[in-house]
Amino acid sequence: MALFVQVKDTPDRFRPMADTLVPPLLELLRERSALEREIHEQ
């Protein structure tokens, strides 16, 4: 699943750090969401 995240209001000097940190955090959120769905279905 492709997801586009637009990082708003991030100063240019912090953009490389945001570009590095955001994708792994999104992956963790996806995994957590899947786990919660699985638990809820039981």
N, C-alpha and C positions, 0 to 999 in steps of 0.2 A: 504494500500500500504506500503510495507516494503522498507526502505531506509537505506543503510549503509553509514555512513559518516566516512571517515578516517581523523582524525585530525593529520596533519603532522607538524613537526617542533615545537611541543608543549613540552616544558621542563617537565620532570616528576613531578616537584613540582606544575605545573599548570594543569596537566591532570585531577585531580578530579574536578576542577572548570570548565574546558571545558566540561567534561562529564555531568555536571549538567546544564550548560547554553545552550549548543548546541541544544539538543532536543526541548526545548520550542521555541527557535528561529526558528527552522525549521518548527514547527507547525504554527507559525505566518506567515512565508513566504508562506506556503501552503494555508492558509486561504486568504491571500492577493492575491495570484495568482488566486484562485478560484473566488474571488470577481471581479478582473480585467477582467477575462474571461466572467463572467456574464454581466458586464457592456458593454464590447465590443460587445457581441452578441445582445444587445438591439438596 
